[in-house]
Amino acid sequence: MRTTFCVGSILLFTACLGTETHSQTIAKKAPSLGQLELAAEVAATTDQGYPSALRVTLKNVGNRTVTMPVLGGDCHPNNGVRIESFWMSVDEQSGMGGGGGCGITDQPSLLERARKRWIRLAPGEFMTTTLQLDPRSKDEGTIEYWVEYTPPDATAQELEELLQAGFIIPTEKLATDHRSFMIH
């Protein structure tokens, strides 16, 4: 009985050790060297008082300079920010979302864009842009909205190449809190 208990304990210990060792071998994504903060506030309203434009601020809250595209308009290839929204009718029977995108044609390499087209945000520096929120609806309902920031699309090899050239770019997607308002 005692031998069975000891053998069972050893097997259980080995299984747990194997699980612990296995979980340590799973690769974790390295934290972004560029640390940004995303905020959005109402910049303009309609005649009825509904939000119609948002002022979006992207701030470098880290301790390293970050190189990145300037925030642009709706179809700028590297604009990075956009409003996401969802409308739900009063009867909660129908809803629809909103969003957008644009195509990117032949672009110079990521390193070339970082060198020639992008800006550098030192710690504490920020940039802003204004995005239009369209609250028009034929029916009463609730509009939920938030802003998302998507960093430049880069492979691990491109990130390493940029880092070796002295560029730190943002790599984490950000989103503001969800807010909502009623259309009457």
C-alpha positions as CSV (number, residue, x, y, z in Angstrom):
1,M,0.0,0.0,0.0
2,R,2.8,2.4,1.0
3,T,4.7,1.5,-2.2
4,T,1.6,2.2,-4.3
5,F,1.2,5.6,-2.6
6,C,4.8,6.5,-3.1
7,V,4.7,5.5,-6.8
8,G,1.4,7.4,-7.3
9,S,2.9,10.5,-5.6
10,I,6.0,10.4,-7.8
11,L,3.9,10.0,-10.9
12,L,1.7,12.9,-9.9
13,F,4.7,15.1,-9.0
14,T,6.3,14.2,-12.4
15,A,3.1,15.0,-14.3
16,C,2.8,18.4,-12.5
17,L,6.5,19.1,-13.1
18,G,6.0,18.2,-16.8
19,T,3.0,20.6,-17.0
20,E,5.0,23.4,-15.3
21,T,7.9,22.9,-17.7
22,H,5.6,22.8,-20.7
23,S,3.8,26.0,-19.7
24,Q,7.2,27.8,-19.4
25,T,8.2,26.9,-23.0
26,I,5.2,28.7,-24.5
27,A,6.5,31.9,-26.2
28,K,5.0,35.1,-24.8
29,K,4.7,38.2,-27.0
30,A,7.4,40.7,-25.9
31,P,5.9,43.9,-24.5
32,S,5.9,46.8,-26.9
33,L,8.9,49.1,-26.5
34,G,6.7,52.0,-27.6
35,Q,4.1,52.8,-25.0
36,L,1.2,54.9,-26.1
37,E,-2.1,56.0,-24.6
38,L,-5.3,56.6,-26.6
39,A,-8.0,59.0,-25.6
40,A,-11.1,60.4,-27.3
41,E,-13.4,63.2,-26.4
42,V,-16.4,64.9,-28.0
43,A,-15.2,67.8,-30.1
44,A,-18.4,68.8,-31.8
45,T,-22.2,68.1,-31.5
46,T,-25.2,68.2,-33.8
47,D,-28.0,70.7,-33.4
48,Q,-29.8,68.0,-31.3
49,G,-26.8,67.7,-29.0
50,Y,-25.5,64.3,-30.3
51,P,-21.7,63.8,-30.6
52,S,-20.7,64.4,-34.2
53,A,-16.9,64.6,-34.0
54,L,-14.3,63.2,-31.7
55,R,-10.9,64.6,-30.9
56,V,-8.5,61.7,-30.7
57,T,-5.2,62.0,-28.8
58,L,-2.4,59.5,-29.0
59,K,0.3,60.2,-26.4
60,N,3.7,58.7,-25.8
61,V,3.5,57.7,-22.1
62,G,6.7,55.6,-22.2
63,N,10.3,56.6,-21.6
64,R,11.5,56.1,-25.2
65,T,11.0,58.0,-28.4
66,V,8.5,56.3,-30.7
67,T,8.6,56.6,-34.5
68,M,5.2,56.3,-36.2
69,P,2.9,57.6,-39.0
70,V,1.1,60.8,-38.5
71,L,-2.6,60.3,-37.8
72,G,-4.4,60.9,-41.0
73,G,-7.8,61.1,-42.7
74,D,-10.2,58.2,-43.3
75,C,-8.3,56.7,-46.2
76,H,-4.7,57.5,-45.4
77,P,-2.7,54.3,-45.6
78,N,-1.2,54.6,-42.2
79,N,-3.8,56.6,-40.3
80,G,-4.0,54.1,-37.4
81,V,-7.2,55.4,-35.7
82,R,-10.8,54.9,-36.6
83,I,-14.2,55.1,-34.9
84,E,-16.1,51.9,-34.4
85,S,-19.8,52.1,-33.7
86,F,-22.8,50.0,-33.2
87,W,-26.4,51.2,-33.4
88,M,-29.3,49.4,-31.6
89,S,-32.9,50.3,-32.2
90,V,-35.2,51.0,-29.3
91,D,-37.0,47.8,-29.8
92,E,-33.7,45.9,-29.8
93,Q,-34.8,44.0,-32.9
94,S,-32.2,45.5,-35.3
95,G,-28.8,46.8,-35.2
96,M,-25.9,47.6,-37.4
97,G,-22.2,48.4,-37.1
98,G,-20.0,50.8,-38.9
99,G,-16.4,50.9,-40.0
100,G,-14.3,51.6,-42.9
101,G,-11.0,50.8,-44.6
102,C,-9.0,51.6,-47.7
103,G,-6.6,49.9,-50.0
104,I,-2.8,50.3,-49.8
105,T,-1.0,50.3,-53.1
106,D,2.7,49.7,-53.5
107,Q,4.5,51.3,-50.6
108,P,8.2,51.7,-49.8
109,S,9.5,49.3,-47.2
110,L,8.6,49.9,-43.6
111,L,12.1,51.1,-42.8
112,E,12.0,53.5,-45.7
113,R,8.7,54.9,-44.5
114,A,10.0,55.3,-41.0
115,R,13.0,57.2,-42.2
116,K,11.3,59.5,-44.7
117,R,7.6,59.9,-43.8
118,W,7.0,59.2,-40.1
119,I,7.4,61.4,-37.1
120,R,9.1,60.8,-33.8
121,L,7.2,61.3,-30.6
122,A,9.4,61.9,-27.6
123,P,8.2,60.9,-24.1
124,G,5.3,63.1,-23.1
125,E,4.6,64.3,-26.7
126,F,1.3,63.6,-28.4
127,M,-0.7,64.1,-31.6
128,T,-4.3,64.7,-32.2
129,T,-6.8,64.2,-35.0
130,T,-10.5,64.7,-35.4
131,L,-12.8,61.9,-36.6
132,Q,-16.4,62.3,-37.7
133,L,-19.1,60.3,-35.8
134,D,-22.3,60.1,-37.9
135,P,-25.2,59.9,-35.4
136,R,-27.9,60.1,-38.1
137,S,-30.6,57.4,-37.8
138,K,-34.1,57.1,-39.0
139,D,-35.2,55.4,-35.8
140,E,-34.8,56.0,-32.1
141,G,-32.0,53.9,-30.6
142,T,-28.7,53.8,-28.9
143,I,-25.3,54.4,-30.6
144,E,-22.4,52.8,-28.8
145,Y,-19.0,54.0,-30.1
146,W,-15.3,53.8,-29.3
147,V,-12.0,54.6,-31.0
148,E,-9.3,52.0,-32.0
149,Y,-5.7,52.5,-32.8
150,T,-4.0,49.9,-35.0
151,P,-0.2,50.1,-35.2
152,P,1.7,49.7,-38.4
153,D,1.7,46.1,-39.7
154,A,5.2,44.7,-39.2
155,T,6.7,41.3,-39.3
156,A,9.2,40.2,-36.6
157,Q,12.0,40.6,-39.1
158,E,10.9,44.2,-40.0
159,L,10.7,45.1,-36.2
160,E,14.2,43.8,-35.7
161,E,15.4,45.8,-38.8
162,L,13.8,48.9,-37.5
163,L,15.2,48.5,-34.0
164,Q,18.7,48.0,-35.4
165,A,18.3,51.2,-37.4
166,G,17.3,53.0,-34.2
167,F,13.5,53.1,-34.6
168,I,11.0,52.0,-32.0
169,I,7.5,51.7,-33.4
170,P,4.2,51.0,-31.6
171,T,3.2,47.3,-31.8
172,E,0.1,47.1,-29.6
173,K,-3.5,47.7,-30.7
174,L,-5.3,50.2,-28.4
175,A,-9.0,51.0,-27.8
176,T,-10.8,53.6,-25.8
177,D,-13.7,52.8,-23.4
178,H,-17.0,52.3,-25.0
179,R,-19.5,55.2,-24.7
180,S,-23.1,55.5,-25.9
181,F,-25.9,58.0,-26.4
182,M,-29.6,57.8,-27.2
183,I,-31.1,59.1,-30.4
184,H,-34.7,60.4,-29.8
